[in-house]
């Protein structure tokens, strides 16, 4: 078997940062929304070269949001424009 990703080594290389981030979320008890999510969305938007990002709690929620956007329930445009 050829290992594709060594998650244990990656975790150990980033352990102090990961553990500190988890501790901040637990200390603030803001598991949904809050400053950690806002920071993630801002950083991810920048990484993707877009102005906005919407994060959701699961792949199921992502699929449901996409489906609603296709039916006009959400105002999401994939052509670069804003609604």
SEMAR-804092 format. One record per atom (N, C-alpha, C, O, CB): residue number from 1; residue in three letters; x, y, z. Coordinates in nm, 3 decimals, always signed. Glycine has a CB too. Example, Ala and Ser with C-alpha at 12.3 -4.5 7.8 and 13.67 -1.06 7.14 Angstrom:
BEGIN
<pos:1, code:Ala, u:+1.319, v:-0.569, w:+0.780>
<pos:1, code:Ala, u:+1.230, v:-0.450, w:+0.780>
<pos:1, code:Ala, u:+1.320, v:-0.330, w:+0.780>
<pos:1, code:Ala, u:+1.424, v:-0.332, w:+0.846>
<pos:1, code:Ala, u:+1.131, v:-0.447, w:+0.905>
<pos:2, code:Ser, u:+1.285, v:-0.225, w:+0.708>
<pos:2, code:Ser, u:+1.367, v:-0.106, w:+0.714>
<pos:2, code:Ser, u:+1.290, v:+0.003, w:+0.787>
<pos:2, code:Ser, u:+1.341, v:+0.114, w:+0.804>
<pos:2, code:Ser, u:+1.408, v:-0.060, w:+0.572>
END
This chain:
BEGIN
<pos:1, code:Unk, u:+0.084, v:-0.118, w:+0.000>
<pos:1, code:Unk, u:+0.000, v:+0.000, w:+0.000>
<pos:1, code:Unk, u:+0.089, v:+0.125, w:+0.000>
<pos:1, code:Unk, u:+0.188, v:+0.131, w:+0.073>
<pos:1, code:Unk, u:-0.096, v:-0.001, w:+0.122>
<pos:2, code:Unk, u:+0.053, v:+0.222, w:-0.082>
<pos:2, code:Unk, u:+0.125, v:+0.348, w:-0.089>
<pos:2, code:Unk, u:+0.048, v:+0.453, w:-0.009>
<pos:2, code:Unk, u:-0.065, v:+0.487, w:-0.045>
<pos:2, code:Unk, u:+0.145, v:+0.393, w:-0.238>
<pos:3, code:Unk, u:+0.108, v:+0.504, w:+0.099>
<pos:3, code:Unk, u:+0.036, v:+0.606, w:+0.176>
<pos:3, code:Unk, u:+0.025, v:+0.736, w:+0.097>
<pos:3, code:Unk, u:+0.123, v:+0.784, w:+0.040>
<pos:3, code:Unk, u:+0.106, v:+0.631, w:+0.311>
<pos:4, code:Unk, u:-0.095, v:+0.792, w:+0.095>
<pos:4, code:Unk, u:-0.117, v:+0.916, w:+0.022>
<pos:4, code:Unk, u:-0.091, v:+1.039, w:+0.109>
<pos:4, code:Unk, u:-0.036, v:+1.139, w:+0.063>
<pos:4, code:Unk, u:-0.259, v:+0.921, w:-0.031>
<pos:5, code:Unk, u:-0.129, v:+1.030, w:+0.236>
<pos:5, code:Unk, u:-0.115, v:+1.142, w:+0.327>
<pos:5, code:Unk, u:-0.076, v:+1.088, w:+0.464>
<pos:5, code:Unk, u:-0.137, v:+0.994, w:+0.514>
<pos:5, code:Unk, u:-0.246, v:+1.227, w:+0.335>
<pos:6, code:Unk, u:+0.024, v:+1.147, w:+0.525>
<pos:6, code:Unk, u:+0.064, v:+1.109, w:+0.660>
<pos:6, code:Unk, u:+0.005, v:+1.211, w:+0.757>
<pos:6, code:Unk, u:+0.071, v:+1.307, w:+0.796>
<pos:6, code:Unk, u:+0.220, v:+1.101, w:+0.674>
<pos:7, code:Unk, u:-0.120, v:+1.188, w:+0.796>
<pos:7, code:Unk, u:-0.190, v:+1.283, w:+0.882>
<pos:7, code:Unk, u:-0.127, v:+1.296, w:+1.020>
<pos:7, code:Unk, u:-0.128, v:+1.404, w:+1.079>
<pos:7, code:Unk, u:-0.335, v:+1.242, w:+0.897>
<pos:8, code:Unk, u:-0.071, v:+1.188, w:+1.070>
<pos:8, code:Unk, u:-0.009, v:+1.194, w:+1.202>
<pos:8, code:Unk, u:+0.110, v:+1.290, w:+1.202>
<pos:8, code:Unk, u:+0.125, v:+1.371, w:+1.293>
<pos:8, code:Unk, u:+0.036, v:+1.054, w:+1.247>
<pos:9, code:Unk, u:+0.194, v:+1.281, w:+1.101>
<pos:9, code:Unk, u:+0.309, v:+1.372, w:+1.091>
<pos:9, code:Unk, u:+0.262, v:+1.515, w:+1.070>
<pos:9, code:Unk, u:+0.316, v:+1.608, w:+1.132>
<pos:9, code:Unk, u:+0.402, v:+1.330, w:+0.977>
<pos:10, code:Unk, u:+0.162, v:+1.535, w:+0.984>
<pos:10, code:Unk, u:+0.110, v:+1.669, w:+0.962>
<pos:10, code:Unk, u:+0.054, v:+1.728, w:+1.091>
<pos:10, code:Unk, u:+0.078, v:+1.845, w:+1.122>
<pos:10, code:Unk, u:+0.002, v:+1.668, w:+0.854>
<pos:11, code:Unk, u:-0.020, v:+1.647, w:+1.167>
<pos:11, code:Unk, u:-0.076, v:+1.695, w:+1.293>
<pos:11, code:Unk, u:+0.035, v:+1.732, w:+1.390>
<pos:11, code:Unk, u:+0.031, v:+1.838, w:+1.453>
<pos:11, code:Unk, u:-0.168, v:+1.590, w:+1.355>
<pos:12, code:Unk, u:+0.134, v:+1.646, w:+1.403>
<pos:12, code:Unk, u:+0.243, v:+1.674, w:+1.498>
<pos:12, code:Unk, u:+0.320, v:+1.799, w:+1.459>
<pos:12, code:Unk, u:+0.368, v:+1.872, w:+1.546>
<pos:12, code:Unk, u:+0.338, v:+1.554, w:+1.506>
<pos:13, code:Unk, u:+0.333, v:+1.826, w:+1.331>
<pos:13, code:Unk, u:+0.402, v:+1.947, w:+1.286>
<pos:13, code:Unk, u:+0.323, v:+2.073, w:+1.319>
<pos:13, code:Unk, u:+0.382, v:+2.180, w:+1.336>
<pos:13, code:Unk, u:+0.427, v:+1.941, w:+1.136>
<pos:14, code:Unk, u:+0.192, v:+2.062, w:+1.328>
<pos:14, code:Unk, u:+0.104, v:+2.177, w:+1.354>
<pos:14, code:Unk, u:+0.033, v:+2.168, w:+1.489>
<pos:14, code:Unk, u:-0.056, v:+2.248, w:+1.517>
<pos:14, code:Unk, u:+0.002, v:+2.190, w:+1.243>
<pos:15, code:Unk, u:+0.072, v:+2.072, w:+1.571>
<pos:15, code:Unk, u:-0.001, v:+2.041, w:+1.694>
<pos:15, code:Unk, u:-0.027, v:+2.162, w:+1.782>
<pos:15, code:Unk, u:-0.141, v:+2.181, w:+1.826>
<pos:15, code:Unk, u:+0.075, v:+1.939, w:+1.773>
<pos:16, code:Unk, u:+0.073, v:+2.243, w:+1.809>
<pos:16, code:Unk, u:+0.052, v:+2.357, w:+1.900>
<pos:16, code:Unk, u:-0.049, v:+2.456, w:+1.843>
<pos:16, code:Unk, u:-0.132, v:+2.508, w:+1.918>
<pos:16, code:Unk, u:+0.185, v:+2.428, w:+1.928>
<pos:17, code:Unk, u:-0.045, v:+2.482, w:+1.712>
<pos:17, code:Unk, u:-0.142, v:+2.574, w:+1.650>
<pos:17, code:Unk, u:-0.283, v:+2.515, w:+1.652>
<pos:17, code:Unk, u:-0.379, v:+2.585, w:+1.683>
<pos:17, code:Unk, u:-0.100, v:+2.605, w:+1.505>
<pos:18, code:Unk, u:-0.295, v:+2.388, w:+1.618>
<pos:18, code:Unk, u:-0.426, v:+2.322, w:+1.615>
<pos:18, code:Unk, u:-0.486, v:+2.317, w:+1.754>
<pos:18, code:Unk, u:-0.603, v:+2.351, w:+1.773>
<pos:18, code:Unk, u:-0.414, v:+2.180, w:+1.558>
<pos:19, code:Unk, u:-0.406, v:+2.275, w:+1.852>
<pos:19, code:Unk, u:-0.456, v:+2.265, w:+1.989>
<pos:19, code:Unk, u:-0.497, v:+2.401, w:+2.044>
<pos:19, code:Unk, u:-0.597, v:+2.412, w:+2.115>
<pos:19, code:Unk, u:-0.350, v:+2.202, w:+2.079>
<pos:20, code:Unk, u:-0.421, v:+2.506, w:+2.011>
<pos:20, code:Unk, u:-0.455, v:+2.641, w:+2.058>
<pos:20, code:Unk, u:-0.586, v:+2.689, w:+1.995>
<pos:20, code:Unk, u:-0.668, v:+2.751, w:+2.063>
<pos:20, code:Unk, u:-0.341, v:+2.739, w:+2.026>
<pos:21, code:Unk, u:-0.605, v:+2.661, w:+1.865>
<pos:21, code:Unk, u:-0.728, v:+2.702, w:+1.798>
<pos:21, code:Unk, u:-0.849, v:+2.630, w:+1.857>
<pos:21, code:Unk, u:-0.954, v:+2.691, w:+1.878>
<pos:21, code:Unk, u:-0.718, v:+2.673, w:+1.647>
<pos:22, code:Unk, u:-0.835, v:+2.501, w:+1.882>
<pos:22, code:Unk, u:-0.945, v:+2.424, w:+1.943>
<pos:22, code:Unk, u:-0.976, v:+2.477, w:+2.082>
<pos:22, code:Unk, u:-1.092, v:+2.491, w:+2.119>
<pos:22, code:Unk, u:-0.910, v:+2.274, w:+1.950>
<pos:23, code:Unk, u:-0.873, v:+2.506, w:+2.159>
<pos:23, code:Unk, u:-0.892, v:+2.559, w:+2.295>
<pos:23, code:Unk, u:-0.965, v:+2.693, w:+2.292>
<pos:23, code:Unk, u:-1.051, v:+2.718, w:+2.377>
<pos:23, code:Unk, u:-0.756, v:+2.575, w:+2.367>
<pos:24, code:Unk, u:-0.933, v:+2.781, w:+2.195>
<pos:24, code:Unk, u:-1.002, v:+2.910, w:+2.184>
<pos:24, code:Unk, u:-1.150, v:+2.891, w:+2.156>
<pos:24, code:Unk, u:-1.234, v:+2.958, w:+2.217>
<pos:24, code:Unk, u:-0.939, v:+2.995, w:+2.073>
<pos:25, code:Unk, u:-1.183, v:+2.800, w:+2.065>
<pos:25, code:Unk, u:-1.324, v:+2.775, w:+2.034>
<pos:25, code:Unk, u:-1.396, v:+2.718, w:+2.156>
<pos:25, code:Unk, u:-1.507, v:+2.761, w:+2.186>
<pos:25, code:Unk, u:-1.337, v:+2.678, w:+1.915>
<pos:26, code:Unk, u:-1.335, v:+2.624, w:+2.225>
<pos:26, code:Unk, u:-1.398, v:+2.566, w:+2.343>
<pos:26, code:Unk, u:-1.414, v:+2.670, w:+2.454>
<pos:26, code:Unk, u:-1.516, v:+2.673, w:+2.522>
<pos:26, code:Unk, u:-1.315, v:+2.448, w:+2.394>
<pos:27, code:Unk, u:-1.314, v:+2.756, w:+2.472>
<pos:27, code:Unk, u:-1.319, v:+2.860, w:+2.574>
<pos:27, code:Unk, u:-1.431, v:+2.960, w:+2.545>
<pos:27, code:Unk, u:-1.502, v:+3.002, w:+2.637>
<pos:27, code:Unk, u:-1.184, v:+2.933, w:+2.583>
<pos:28, code:Unk, u:-1.447, v:+2.997, w:+2.419>
<pos:28, code:Unk, u:-1.551, v:+3.093, w:+2.381>
<pos:28, code:Unk, u:-1.689, v:+3.029, w:+2.368>
<pos:28, code:Unk, u:-1.790, v:+3.099, w:+2.365>
<pos:28, code:Unk, u:-1.515, v:+3.159, w:+2.250>
<pos:29, code:Unk, u:-1.694, v:+2.897, w:+2.361>
<pos:29, code:Unk, u:-1.817, v:+2.818, w:+2.340>
<pos:29, code:Unk, u:-1.897, v:+2.867, w:+2.220>
<pos:29, code:Unk, u:-2.021, v:+2.865, w:+2.222>
<pos:29, code:Unk, u:-1.904, v:+2.822, w:+2.466>
<pos:30, code:Unk, u:-1.828, v:+2.911, w:+2.118>
<pos:30, code:Unk, u:-1.894, v:+2.951, w:+1.993>
<pos:30, code:Unk, u:-1.859, v:+2.848, w:+1.887>
<pos:30, code:Unk, u:-1.764, v:+2.864, w:+1.811>
<pos:30, code:Unk, u:-1.851, v:+3.096, w:+1.949>
<pos:31, code:Unk, u:-1.939, v:+2.743, w:+1.884>
<pos:31, code:Unk, u:-1.913, v:+2.632, w:+1.793>
<pos:31, code:Unk, u:-1.971, v:+2.656, w:+1.654>
<pos:31, code:Unk, u:-1.929, v:+2.593, w:+1.557>
<pos:31, code:Unk, u:-1.970, v:+2.503, w:+1.851>
<pos:32, code:Unk, u:-2.067, v:+2.746, w:+1.646>
<pos:32, code:Unk, u:-2.125, v:+2.785, w:+1.517>
<pos:32, code:Unk, u:-2.123, v:+2.937, w:+1.512>
<pos:32, code:Unk, u:-2.148, v:+3.004, w:+1.612>
<pos:32, code:Unk, u:-2.271, v:+2.728, w:+1.499>
<pos:33, code:Unk, u:-2.095, v:+2.989, w:+1.396>
<pos:33, code:Unk, u:-2.080, v:+3.133, w:+1.378>
<pos:33, code:Unk, u:-1.963, v:+3.182, w:+1.463>
<pos:33, code:Unk, u:-1.872, v:+3.104, w:+1.491>
<pos:33, code:Unk, u:-2.212, v:+3.207, w:+1.416>
<pos:34, code:Unk, u:-1.962, v:+3.303, w:+1.503>
<pos:34, code:Unk, u:-1.857, v:+3.355, w:+1.589>
<pos:34, code:Unk, u:-1.730, v:+3.393, w:+1.515>
<pos:34, code:Unk, u:-1.722, v:+3.381, w:+1.393>
<pos:34, code:Unk, u:-1.824, v:+3.254, w:+1.693>
<pos:35, code:Unk, u:-1.630, v:+3.439, w:+1.590>
<pos:35, code:Unk, u:-1.509, v:+3.494, w:+1.529>
<pos:35, code:Unk, u:-1.424, v:+3.391, w:+1.453>
<pos:35, code:Unk, u:-1.361, v:+3.426, w:+1.354>
<pos:35, code:Unk, u:-1.425, v:+3.556, w:+1.635>
<pos:36, code:Unk, u:-1.422, v:+3.267, w:+1.497>
<pos:36, code:Unk, u:-1.341, v:+3.166, w:+1.428>
<pos:36, code:Unk, u:-1.398, v:+3.139, w:+1.288>
<pos:36, code:Unk, u:-1.322, v:+3.125, w:+1.192>
<pos:36, code:Unk, u:-1.336, v:+3.034, w:+1.509>
<pos:37, code:Unk, u:-1.529, v:+3.132, w:+1.277>
<pos:37, code:Unk, u:-1.593, v:+3.108, w:+1.147>
<pos:37, code:Unk, u:-1.576, v:+3.231, w:+1.058>
<pos:37, code:Unk, u:-1.546, v:+3.218, w:+0.939>
<pos:37, code:Unk, u:-1.743, v:+3.074, w:+1.165>
<pos:38, code:Unk, u:-1.596, v:+3.350, w:+1.114>
<pos:38, code:Unk, u:-1.578, v:+3.472, w:+1.036>
<pos:38, code:Unk, u:-1.435, v:+3.482, w:+0.982>
<pos:38, code:Unk, u:-1.415, v:+3.519, w:+0.866>
<pos:38, code:Unk, u:-1.610, v:+3.597, w:+1.121>
<pos:39, code:Unk, u:-1.338, v:+3.448, w:+1.064>
<pos:39, code:Unk, u:-1.199, v:+3.451, w:+1.022>
<pos:39, code:Unk, u:-1.173, v:+3.349, w:+0.912>
<pos:39, code:Unk, u:-1.106, v:+3.379, w:+0.813>
<pos:39, code:Unk, u:-1.107, v:+3.424, w:+1.140>
<pos:40, code:Unk, u:-1.227, v:+3.227, w:+0.929>
<pos:40, code:Unk, u:-1.211, v:+3.124, w:+0.826>
<pos:40, code:Unk, u:-1.271, v:+3.169, w:+0.694>
<pos:40, code:Unk, u:-1.207, v:+3.157, w:+0.589>
<pos:40, code:Unk, u:-1.276, v:+2.993, w:+0.871>
<pos:41, code:Unk, u:-1.394, v:+3.221, w:+0.698>
<pos:41, code:Unk, u:-1.461, v:+3.262, w:+0.574>
<pos:41, code:Unk, u:-1.383, v:+3.375, w:+0.505>
<pos:41, code:Unk, u:-1.370, v:+3.374, w:+0.382>
<pos:41, code:Unk, u:-1.606, v:+3.308, w:+0.604>
<pos:42, code:Unk, u:-1.333, v:+3.469, w:+0.582>
<pos:42, code:Unk, u:-1.254, v:+3.579, w:+0.525>
<pos:42, code:Unk, u:-1.125, v:+3.527, w:+0.462>
<pos:42, code:Unk, u:-1.090, v:+3.564, w:+0.350>
<pos:42, code:Unk, u:-1.222, v:+3.684, w:+0.635>
<pos:43, code:Unk, u:-1.054, v:+3.440, w:+0.534>
<pos:43, code:Unk, u:-0.928, v:+3.384, w:+0.482>
<pos:43, code:Unk, u:-0.952, v:+3.296, w:+0.361>
<pos:43, code:Unk, u:-0.874, v:+3.300, w:+0.265>
<pos:43, code:Unk, u:-0.856, v:+3.304, w:+0.591>
<pos:44, code:Unk, u:-1.058, v:+3.216, w:+0.363>
<pos:44, code:Unk, u:-1.087, v:+3.127, w:+0.251>
<pos:44, code:Unk, u:-1.129, v:+3.206, w:+0.128>
<pos:44, code:Unk, u:-1.093, v:+3.172, w:+0.016>
<pos:44, code:Unk, u:-1.196, v:+3.027, w:+0.290>
<pos:45, code:Unk, u:-1.207, v:+3.313, w:+0.150>
<pos:45, code:Unk, u:-1.245, v:+3.400, w:+0.038>
<pos:45, code:Unk, u:-1.121, v:+3.459, w:-0.028>
<pos:45, code:Unk, u:-1.111, v:+3.462, w:-0.150>
<pos:45, code:Unk, u:-1.338, v:+3.513, w:+0.086>
<pos:46, code:Unk, u:-1.029, v:+3.505, w:+0.054>
<pos:46, code:Unk, u:-0.905, v:+3.562, w:+0.002>
<pos:46, code:Unk, u:-0.826, v:+3.457, w:-0.076>
<pos:46, code:Unk, u:-0.776, v:+3.484, w:-0.185>
<pos:46, code:Unk, u:-0.819, v:+3.618, w:+0.117>
<pos:47, code:Unk, u:-0.817, v:+3.337, w:-0.020>
<pos:47, code:Unk, u:-0.745, v:+3.228, w:-0.086>
<pos:47, code:Unk, u:-0.807, v:+3.194, w:-0.222>
<pos:47, code:Unk, u:-0.736, v:+3.166, w:-0.318>
<pos:47, code:Unk, u:-0.745, v:+3.103, w:+0.004>
<pos:48, code:Unk, u:-0.942, v:+3.198, w:-0.228>
<pos:48, code:Unk, u:-1.014, v:+3.164, w:-0.352>
<pos:48, code:Unk, u:-1.024, v:+3.281, w:-0.448>
<pos:48, code:Unk, u:-1.067, v:+3.264, w:-0.562>
<pos:48, code:Unk, u:-1.153, v:+3.114, w:-0.319>
<pos:49, code:Unk, u:-0.985, v:+3.400, w:-0.404>
<pos:49, code:Unk, u:-0.994, v:+3.517, w:-0.490>
<pos:49, code:Unk, u:-1.137, v:+3.566, w:-0.509>
<pos:49, code:Unk, u:-1.172, v:+3.617, w:-0.615>
<pos:49, code:Unk, u:-0.934, v:+3.487, w:-0.623>
<pos:50, code:Unk, u:-1.218, v:+3.552, w:-0.406>
<pos:50, code:Unk, u:-1.357, v:+3.597, w:-0.411>
<pos:50, code:Unk, u:-1.383, v:+3.690, w:-0.293>
<pos:50, code:Unk, u:-1.300, v:+3.702, w:-0.203>
<pos:50, code:Unk, u:-1.456, v:+3.477, w:-0.410>
<pos:51, code:Unk, u:-1.496, v:+3.754, w:-0.293>
<pos:51, code:Unk, u:-1.526, v:+3.848, w:-0.186>
<pos:51, code:Unk, u:-1.607, v:+3.788, w:-0.073>
<pos:51, code:Unk, u:-1.608, v:+3.844, w:+0.037>
<pos:51, code:Unk, u:-1.599, v:+3.966, w:-0.242>
<pos:52, code:Unk, u:-1.674, v:+3.676, w:-0.096>
<pos:52, code:Unk, u:-1.758, v:+3.617, w:+0.007>
<pos:52, code:Unk, u:-1.749, v:+3.465, w:+0.006>
<pos:52, code:Unk, u:-1.729, v:+3.402, w:-0.098>
<pos:52, code:Unk, u:-1.903, v:+3.660, w:-0.011>
<pos:53, code:Unk, u:-1.763, v:+3.408, w:+0.125>
<pos:53, code:Unk, u:-1.767, v:+3.264, w:+0.142>
<pos:53, code:Unk, u:-1.878, v:+3.233, w:+0.240>
<pos:53, code:Unk, u:-1.898, v:+3.305, w:+0.338>
<pos:53, code:Unk, u:-1.629, v:+3.208, w:+0.192>
<pos:54, code:Unk, u:-1.951, v:+3.126, w:+0.215>
<pos:54, code:Unk, u:-2.052, v:+3.079, w:+0.309>
<pos:54, code:Unk, u:-2.009, v:+2.940, w:+0.353>
<pos:54, code:Unk, u:-2.000, v:+2.849, w:+0.271>
<pos:54, code:Unk, u:-2.196, v:+3.078, w:+0.245>
<pos:55, code:Unk, u:-1.984, v:+2.924, w:+0.482>
<pos:55, code:Unk, u:-1.949, v:+2.791, w:+0.532>
<pos:55, code:Unk, u:-2.074, v:+2.728, w:+0.592>
<pos:55, code:Unk, u:-2.162, v:+2.797, w:+0.643>
<pos:55, code:Unk, u:-1.834, v:+2.799, w:+0.638>
<pos:56, code:Unk, u:-2.079, v:+2.596, w:+0.587>
<pos:56, code:Unk, u:-2.191, v:+2.521, w:+0.641>
<pos:56, code:Unk, u:-2.136, v:+2.409, w:+0.729>
<pos:56, code:Unk, u:-2.015, v:+2.385, w:+0.731>
<pos:56, code:Unk, u:-2.282, v:+2.463, w:+0.527>
<pos:57, code:Unk, u:-2.224, v:+2.341, w:+0.800>
<pos:57, code:Unk, u:-2.181, v:+2.244, w:+0.899>
<pos:57, code:Unk, u:-2.155, v:+2.104, w:+0.844>
<pos:57, code:Unk, u:-2.101, v:+2.019, w:+0.915>
<pos:57, code:Unk, u:-2.282, v:+2.235, w:+1.006>
<pos:58, code:Unk, u:-2.193, v:+2.077, w:+0.720>
<pos:58, code:Unk, u:-2.174, v:+1.941, w:+0.668>
<pos:58, code:Unk, u:-2.184, v:+1.941, w:+0.516>
<pos:58, code:Unk, u:-2.229, v:+2.038, w:+0.455>
<pos:58, code:Unk, u:-2.279, v:+1.845, w:+0.729>
<pos:59, code:Unk, u:-2.143, v:+1.832, w:+0.459>
<pos:59, code:Unk, u:-2.157, v:+1.814, w:+0.315>
<pos:59, code:Unk, u:-2.303, v:+1.811, w:+0.273>
<pos:59, code:Unk, u:-2.338, v:+1.857, w:+0.165>
<pos:59, code:Unk, u:-2.088, v:+1.687, w:+0.270>
<pos:60, code:Unk, u:-2.389, v:+1.755, w:+0.360>
<pos:60, code:Unk, u:-2.531, v:+1.752, w:+0.330>
<pos:60, code:Unk, u:-2.588, v:+1.893, w:+0.322>
<pos:60, code:Unk, u:-2.665, v:+1.925, w:+0.232>
<pos:60, code:Unk, u:-2.607, v:+1.670, w:+0.437>
<pos:61, code:Unk, u:-2.548, v:+1.978, w:+0.417>
<pos:61, code:Unk, u:-2.594, v:+2.118, w:+0.414>
<pos:61, code:Unk, u:-2.542, v:+2.190, w:+0.291>
<pos:61, code:Unk, u:-2.612, v:+2.273, w:+0.233>
<pos:61, code:Unk, u:-2.551, v:+2.192, w:+0.542>
<pos:62, code:Unk, u:-2.419, v:+2.160, w:+0.251>
<pos:62, code:Unk, u:-2.363, v:+2.222, w:+0.131>
<pos:62, code:Unk, u:-2.444, v:+2.183, w:+0.008>
<pos:62, code:Unk, u:-2.476, v:+2.268, w:-0.075>
<pos:62, code:Unk, u:-2.215, v:+2.181, w:+0.113>
<pos:63, code:Unk, u:-2.477, v:+2.054, w:-0.004>
<pos:63, code:Unk, u:-2.557, v:+2.008, w:-0.118>
<pos:63, code:Unk, u:-2.696, v:+2.070, w:-0.116>
<pos:63, code:Unk, u:-2.748, v:+2.109, w:-0.221>
<pos:63, code:Unk, u:-2.568, v:+1.855, w:-0.118>
<pos:64, code:Unk, u:-2.756, v:+2.080, w:+0.003>
<pos:64, code:Unk, u:-2.890, v:+2.139, w:+0.013>
<pos:64, code:Unk, u:-2.885, v:+2.287, w:-0.023>
<pos:64, code:Unk, u:-2.976, v:+2.337, w:-0.091>
<pos:64, code:Unk, u:-2.946, v:+2.121, w:+0.155>
<pos:65, code:Unk, u:-2.782, v:+2.359, w:+0.020>
<pos:65, code:Unk, u:-2.769, v:+2.501, w:-0.014>
<pos:65, code:Unk, u:-2.752, v:+2.519, w:-0.163>
<pos:65, code:Unk, u:-2.812, v:+2.609, w:-0.222>
<pos:65, code:Unk, u:-2.651, v:+2.563, w:+0.061>
<pos:66, code:Unk, u:-2.672, v:+2.435, w:-0.223>
<pos:66, code:Unk, u:-2.651, v:+2.442, w:-0.368>
<pos:66, code:Unk, u:-2.782, v:+2.417, w:-0.441>
<pos:66, code:Unk, u:-2.816, v:+2.486, w:-0.537>
<pos:66, code:Unk, u:-2.544, v:+2.341, w:-0.414>
<pos:67, code:Unk, u:-2.855, v:+2.318, w:-0.394>
<pos:67, code:Unk, u:-2.982, v:+2.284, w:-0.459>
<pos:67, code:Unk, u:-3.081, v:+2.399, w:-0.447>
<pos:67, code:Unk, u:-3.150, v:+2.432, w:-0.543>
<pos:67, code:Unk, u:-3.042, v:+2.156, w:-0.399>
<pos:68, code:Unk, u:-3.089, v:+2.461, w:-0.328>
<pos:68, code:Unk, u:-3.179, v:+2.576, w:-0.310>
<pos:68, code:Unk, u:-3.136, v:+2.691, w:-0.399>
<pos:68, code:Unk, u:-3.221, v:+2.762, w:-0.454>
<pos:68, code:Unk, u:-3.182, v:+2.621, w:-0.162>
<pos:69, code:Unk, u:-3.004, v:+2.710, w:-0.414>
<pos:69, code:Unk, u:-2.959, v:+2.821, w:-0.498>
<pos:69, code:Unk, u:-2.996, v:+2.797, w:-0.644>
<pos:69, code:Unk, u:-3.026, v:+2.891, w:-0.717>
<pos:69, code:Unk, u:-2.806, v:+2.840, w:-0.484>
<pos:70, code:Unk, u:-2.995, v:+2.671, w:-0.687>
<pos:70, code:Unk, u:-3.034, v:+2.639, w:-0.824>
<pos:70, code:Unk, u:-3.183, v:+2.664, w:-0.849>
<pos:70, code:Unk, u:-3.225, v:+2.684, w:-0.962>
<pos:70, code:Unk, u:-3.001, v:+2.493, w:-0.855>
<pos:71, code:Unk, u:-3.261, v:+2.662, w:-0.741>
<pos:71, code:Unk, u:-3.406, v:+2.683, w:-0.754>
<pos:71, code:Unk, u:-3.447, v:+2.824, w:-0.714>
<pos:71, code:Unk, u:-3.566, v:+2.852, w:-0.701>
<pos:71, code:Unk, u:-3.481, v:+2.582, w:-0.669>
<pos:72, code:Unk, u:-3.352, v:+2.912, w:-0.695>
<pos:72, code:Unk, u:-3.383, v:+3.051, w:-0.669>
<pos:72, code:Unk, u:-3.416, v:+3.083, w:-0.524>
<pos:72, code:Unk, u:-3.449, v:+3.198, w:-0.493>
<pos:72, code:Unk, u:-3.496, v:+3.092, w:-0.753>
<pos:73, code:Unk, u:-3.408, v:+2.985, w:-0.434>
<pos:73, code:Unk, u:-3.440, v:+3.012, w:-0.294>
<pos:73, code:Unk, u:-3.329, v:+3.094, w:-0.228>
<pos:73, code:Unk, u:-3.354, v:+3.170, w:-0.135>
<pos:73, code:Unk, u:-3.462, v:+2.881, w:-0.217>
<pos:74, code:Unk, u:-3.208, v:+3.079, w:-0.276>
<pos:74, code:Unk, u:-3.096, v:+3.159, w:-0.228>
<pos:74, code:Unk, u:-3.047, v:+3.246, w:-0.343>
<pos:74, code:Unk, u:-3.053, v:+3.204, w:-0.459>
<pos:74, code:Unk, u:-2.980, v:+3.069, w:-0.172>
<pos:75, code:Unk, u:-3.002, v:+3.362, w:-0.313>
<pos:75, code:Unk, u:-2.953, v:+3.452, w:-0.417>
<pos:75, code:Unk, u:-2.801, v:+3.437, w:-0.429>
<pos:75, code:Unk, u:-2.725, v:+3.522, w:-0.381>
<pos:75, code:Unk, u:-2.992, v:+3.601, w:-0.385>
<pos:76, code:Unk, u:-2.759, v:+3.330, w:-0.492>
<pos:76, code:Unk, u:-2.618, v:+3.303, w:-0.514>
<pos:76, code:Unk, u:-2.594, v:+3.300, w:-0.664>
<pos:76, code:Unk, u:-2.660, v:+3.226, w:-0.736>
<pos:76, code:Unk, u:-2.574, v:+3.169, w:-0.446>
<pos:77, code:Unk, u:-2.499, v:+3.380, w:-0.709>
<pos:77, code:Unk, u:-2.465, v:+3.379, w:-0.851>
<pos:77, code:Unk, u:-2.326, v:+3.323, w:-0.867>
<pos:77, code:Unk, u:-2.234, v:+3.358, w:-0.793>
<pos:77, code:Unk, u:-2.474, v:+3.522, w:-0.914>
<pos:78, code:Unk, u:-2.311, v:+3.234, w:-0.963>
<pos:78, code:Unk, u:-2.182, v:+3.174, w:-0.989>
<pos:78, code:Unk, u:-2.112, v:+3.237, w:-1.108>
<pos:78, code:Unk, u:-2.013, v:+3.183, w:-1.158>
<pos:78, code:Unk, u:-2.197, v:+3.025, w:-1.011>
<pos:79, code:Unk, u:-2.164, v:+3.351, w:-1.155>
<pos:79, code:Unk, u:-2.103, v:+3.416, w:-1.270>
<pos:79, code:Unk, u:-2.019, v:+3.537, w:-1.231>
<pos:79, code:Unk, u:-1.980, v:+3.616, w:-1.318>
<pos:79, code:Unk, u:-2.211, v:+3.458, w:-1.368>
<pos:80, code:Unk, u:-1.990, v:+3.552, w:-1.102>
<pos:80, code:Unk, u:-1.907, v:+3.662, w:-1.056>
<pos:80, code:Unk, u:-1.984, v:+3.785, w:-1.015>
<pos:80, code:Unk, u:-1.924, v:+3.877, w:-0.960>
<pos:80, code:Unk, u:-1.812, v:+3.700, w:-1.160>
<pos:81, code:Unk, u:-2.114, v:+3.790, w:-1.039>
<pos:81, code:Unk, u:-2.193, v:+3.906, w:-1.002>
<pos:81, code:Unk, u:-2.250, v:+3.892, w:-0.862>
<pos:81, code:Unk, u:-2.244, v:+3.785, w:-0.802>
<pos:81, code:Unk, u:-2.305, v:+3.927, w:-1.101>
<pos:82, code:Unk, u:-2.303, v:+3.999, w:-0.810>
<pos:82, code:Unk, u:-2.365, v:+3.998, w:-0.678>
<pos:82, code:Unk, u:-2.514, v:+4.022, w:-0.693>
<pos:82, code:Unk, u:-2.557, v:+4.100, w:-0.778>
<pos:82, code:Unk, u:-2.302, v:+4.104, w:-0.586>
<pos:83, code:Unk, u:-2.592, v:+3.955, w:-0.611>
<pos:83, code:Unk, u:-2.737, v:+3.979, w:-0.607>
<pos:83, code:Unk, u:-2.768, v:+4.070, w:-0.491>
<pos:83, code:Unk, u:-2.885, v:+4.104, w:-0.469>
<pos:83, code:Unk, u:-2.816, v:+3.847, w:-0.594>
END
